[in-house]
Amino acid sequence: KKKKGRKEEEGKEDEEADPPPDEELDYLDGDEPDHSLGEGGRAMQRQRAKEWVERRGRLQELKKKRDAALARLRDATAAKDVASLQEAVRLGVAARMQGRSGGRPWRFQELTAAMALLARLSAREQQAAQQRAQLAELAALPLR
């Protein structure tokens, strides 16, 4: 048996991608948790508070990237332009809008829709190029 290549796995993910899990959408927007409940002294409490602030900062930065990618995905989907769709999909992937959780692939709905539209538009573009090439060949043939 042959092992599946990366392209085959990506194609499979396109069909079966679930929505993102709740932990991917938790950006720690709420109030800071009470760090005094745990064991340890003040130094441990300060360390936990510092780690929480750093984690919240990283998650807020991820949220900003995702919001920017979502806006770009919506604009590119509305414009139906292959180049802008490719850029928007690249931004979406860079903003961690897809991944795996518990062995199952997940992806934001907007990214899935943009990838499907990009595939359709690319196929349509390729068919048009093939038709133009065939017409050019026919035009080059001498008339009898």
Secondary structure as UniProt FT lines:
FT   HELIX           6..16
FT   HELIX           22..25
FT   HELIX           35..37
FT   HELIX           42..79
FT   HELIX           82..94
FT   TURN            95..96
FT   STRAND          98..101
FT   TURN            102..103
FT   STRAND          104..107
FT   HELIX           109..140
//
